[in-house]
Amino acid sequence: MKFRGKMIELHSIQNLVKVITTISKMTKEVCIRITPNHIYFILNDQSIRGGGALWCEIDQGHFFNEYNMEGVSDEHNEIYLNVATENFLRALRSAQNSKCLKIKLTKKYTTAYLTHEVELPTTATHVRNVTHDVPVQVIPRRLWDDYQEPQMPPYDISVYLPNLRILRNVLERMKNIFTFLEVKVNRNQDMSLSLDAPTVLISTHFKDLSQPTDTARGLSNISEARVRIDIRKFLHFLTSQSVNPMRVICNVAHKKCLHLFLMHEDIALQYILPHIAGFNVSIKRILKNLNLIRNGIKVRETNLSKGPTPGIRRSCICTHVRVSSKGFHVRNGLKLEAKSDFHQNSD
C-alpha cells in the first residue's frame, strides 16, 4: 500500500482544515477511505442509541496538486485507515499558512502513520519544515463492508435548511434546557424546532422554506413528518457553516431518521441522525400497569406493555418518573417495580 499527496494552494489547504474541523466535532475517530479519484471520511455509529452516520466525500483533483496511491491489490485498489480526528486536525492546523503540505502513508517499526510534511514560509534563506506523524490503524479487507455508504430509508418530506448561522444561534440557547430536539416539517414548507422539557415547552418556527425541485413531495402522502434527535449532535453538524455550503438539504423520514446533505462545489457531506423514541409515561398509567410497592403493601397489577428492550440498560427522565431496566422510581419516594420483562417502545 502506498499513498502520497501534495498540496501547494493555500485555499485548498484551508478548505481541508475546515472539513476536518467539522468532522472532529461529530466524532473522535473516523475511517479514511483512499481511492484513485476520491477520499472519503466515514463514520457508522448507528448501532449506539443516539449515534449517527457520516459520509464525507472530497474530489482529490480539487485539493491535491500531486496524488499517487496504490491499494491492497489491483482488484481492490483502495486503502482504509482509522485515525483520531483530534490528532489529524492538529497536524493540519500547523499547515494553514504553509507554502506546501505533503501527506503520505509511512510505517515506522510496526506502526503505520499519516506523515504530514509542512513547508512554512520564511523571509530568510533558510527553509523551515515541520513534520507530524499521526498514528493510524490499517483496516483489514474483511471489515471494509462495515464502512460502505449508509443506507438512507425513504424520506417523507424534504426541504432546504435555513441559514446555518441563524439556526446554530437558536439551538445554542436551547441545548442547555433539554437533551432532545423534535424537528417537524410539513407540506407547506414550514419547519419547527421544539423542546418539550419537564418544566417548559419551547418552539421555534421557520416559514416558507425552499424545497428541492426534484423531491418536493417526498415519497409519502403524510402532511407532516417529525423526528426526535439529540440536539448536541445536530449542533455538531451546524459547525459545517465554516465550509460555506451552497445549500443543505434536510430529508425527514417520519419517526425514523433525519438525513442532512451538505452541498459544496468540492465537498459532499451526509449526516444521518436516528429517531430517538420518547418515554412519555404518566404516573396514573404506571400505577395501573405495574406492581405497586409502598409501605410494605404489594398490589399485583398487569404488566407494562411498553418500555425498554429486555437486557438493555436504558434510562429516560420523564416529568415525574425515571425509567430504567430495573424498574420505575418516582421522585417523591414512591417505588414502582415491574413484575415481568419489558417490550420495545415503538412510539
N, C-alpha and C positions, 0 to 999 in steps of 0.2 A: 504494500500500500504506500502511495506517495501523494502528497498534496503540497502545493506551493502557490501562493497568490501574492501579487504585488499591487499596491495602490499608491498613486502619486498625486491624485487630485484631492485637494483638501475638502471639497464639497462632499465627495463620496465617503471619505473617512468620517466626517462629522455625521452624515446620514446613518452610517453603520453604527456609530456610537449611540445615536438616538433610538435605533431599532433595539439594540441590546439593552439600553436603559429601560425601555418599555417592557421587554420580556423579563428582565430581572425583577420588576415589580410583581409580575404574575407568578413566578416560580423561582425556587432556589437552584434547581438543576434542570437542564434542558438537553435534549438529544439534537446533535448537529448531523444532518444528513448531507453529504457532499456528493454531487453528481457532476457529470461533464458540463452541464448548462446551468444548473441552479444549486443554491444552498438553501436548506430547509432547517427551521428551528421548530422542534416538535415537543409537545407535552401531552400526555394522555393520562389524566388523573381522574377519570370519570368513575373509577371504582371506589373512590372515597366520597363519603357524604359531603356535599358542598363543593366537591372538586370540579374541575373543568377540563377542557381540551383546547390545546393551542396548536395552530398550524400557520407558520410564517414562511413565506417563500420570497426569495430575492433572486433576481437575474444576475448571474455573475458578470455578464458583459456590461452591466450598468455600474458596477462597483470596482472591478479589478481591471488593471491595465495588462497584467500578465496573469495567466491562470493555467496551471497544469495539475492534473490528478490522474491517479491510477487506482482502481478499486481492488477488491479482494480477488477478482478474476475477470476474464474477458466477458464471461456471461453475466456476472453481477458486478458491473463497473461502478460501484458505489462504496462509500465509507460512512459508517455510523459511529459517532462518538458521543459520550456522555460527559458533560462539563458543568462545573459550578458557575452559575451566571455571575456571581459576585467577583470571582477571580477573572473571568473573561472580560467583564466590564472594566475592572481596574486596569488591566493591561491596555485596553483600547483607549481609555481616557488619557493615558500618557501620550497618545498619538494625535490628539485633537488638533494640535497646531504644528504637526510634523511636516517635513518635506516628503517623506516616503515611509510607507508601512509595508513590511513583508510578514506574511503569516505562513508558517509551514508546519507540517507534522513531523515530529522528531521522536527519537527514542534514546533515552539515556539509562543505561543499565537495563532494568526490567520495566521501566515506567515510560508511558507514552506522554508526549507533551504537544500542545499547540504553542510553538515558539513565535513570539512577536518581536521582530527587529524594527526598532523605531529610529529613524534618522531625523534628528532635531535641527531646526535652523540655527545658524550662528553667523555672527558678523566677522569672526576671525577666520584664519586659515585652517584652524583645527576642525575636525569633524566630530560631532557628538552623537554617539549611538547608545541606545538603551535596549536591553534585551530582557524580555519577560518570558518565563517558562510556565505555562498554565497546564497543570496536570489534567489528563483526560483518561477516560476508560473506553477502550475499543469494544463496541457491542458486537458479539458474535452473530454469524449469519442466521442461526436458528431462532434468534429473537427479533429479527427485522420485522416480522409480521405485526409485532406489538406497536410499531411506530409508523403505521400507514395513516393516510389522511382520514380524519374522523368522519364517521357517517352522520350526516345531518338528517333527522327524521323530517317527513313532510311538514312544512310550516303552515300556519293558518292565515297570518296577516304579515305583511312586510311594509316597512316604512323607512325613510331616511332619518337618522338621529338628528336632533337639533344641534346647535353649536356646542362642541365638546367642552369648551371653556365654561360656558354658562351652566351646562349640565353638571360639570365637576364641582363648581362652586356651590350648587344647590345640594349635592349629595355629601359634600364635605361637612355641611351643617347638620345633616340628618344622621350621619353614621354613628354619632355618639349617643343617639337616642335609642336605637334598636338595631339588631343584627340583620334582620331580614327586610328586603325591599320587594314590594309587589309592583310589577310592571303590567299595565293594561294598555292595549291598543285596540281601537275599533275601526270599523269600515269608513268612518268619517275622517280618518287620518288624524285622530286625536290620541295623544298618549298621556297617561297619568302615572306618576310615581308616588306610592303611598307607603307609610309606615303605620302598622296597627299595633302599637306598643300597649302594654297593660294600662298605662295611665294617660295616653294621649294618642290621637289619630291625626297624622299629618299627610297632606296630599298636595302634590304639585302637578299642574296641568300644562301641556304644550298643545296648542291648537293648530290645525291646518298644516300638518307636516306633509312633505312631498312623499310620493311613493314611486318605486321603480316601475317604469312603464311596462316592462315585460312580465312583472309579477304582481300587478296591482291588486288582484283579487285573491292571491294565495291559492291554496289547494283545498279549501273547505268553504262552507257557506255560513259559518258562525259569524255573528255580528261583532263579537268581542273576544279577544284572546288575552289570557292573563298567565303570568308565571311568577313564582316566588323564588328569589335568588338571594345570595349572600351579597350585601351591599358593599362590603370591602373589596370583594373580588371584582365587582363591577367598576369600582373606583380605580382599581389597578389597571383595567383596560383603558380608562379615560386618560391615563398618562400618555397615551399614543397621540395626543394633540400636538406633542412636540415634533412629530413626524410631518405635520401639516397635511393630513389626508385630504383628498378631493371630496370624498363622500364616505359615510359609514352607514351601511345597511343594517337594519335591525329586523331579523326574522323571528317571529314568536310562534312557537308550537305550543298550543294550549295545554298547560299543566304538564309540559314535557321538558322544554328547554328554551333558552334564549340564545340565538345564534347571531353573533356580531361579525360583520365582514367589512374590514377597512380597505379602501381602495386608494392606491397611490400609483404614480407612474412607474416607480421602481420596486414597489413592495405590495404584496398581497398578504393580509393577515386575517385569520379567522380565529374567533374565540367563542367557545360554547360553554354556557353555564347551565347546569341541570336544574330542574324544578325541585324545590325543597318542600315536601308536604308539610302542612301545618297540623298542629295538635290542639284544636280548639275544643277543649273539654270543660264542661261546666261541672260544678260541684254536685248539682242535682243528678246529673247523668251518672257521675261516679258512684254516688250513694245508691243509685238504683241498680247498677250493674256489677258491683264489687262486693266482696266480703268486708263488712264494716267491723273494725276492732276499736272499741272505745270504752274506757273504764272497765276493761276485763270482760265485756259482753260481746260475743261474736254472733253476728247475724249473717246467715248464708243467703246470698242472692245469686243471680245469674252471672255468667262470665261476661267480661268486656269483649265486645266484638271487634274493636279496632284498637290498634296500638302498635308499638314497635315489634319488629320481627323477633321470634324466639331465638335466643342465643346471641343476639347482637345488642351490645350496650349502647343505648341512646338516651338522651335526656332533652327535655324541652321545657322552657319556662312559660307557663300559661298565666292567666290573670291571678289565680289563687293556688295553683297546683303545680308541683314539679313532677314530671313524668319520667320514670326510669324503668329499666327492665326488672328491677326488684319490686316495684310497686308504685303507689302514689302516696305522696306526703303533702298534706295541706299545711300551709304556713302557720295556721293558728294552733298547731299541735295535734290536730286530728289525724290519725294514721289510718291509711287505707291500703289494703293488700289484696292483690289478685289471687284467686284460687287456682286458676288454670293458666296455660300459656296464652300469649297474646298473638294477634294476627296482624299482617301488614296493613298500615293505614293507606288507603288509596285515595283519600280526599285530596 
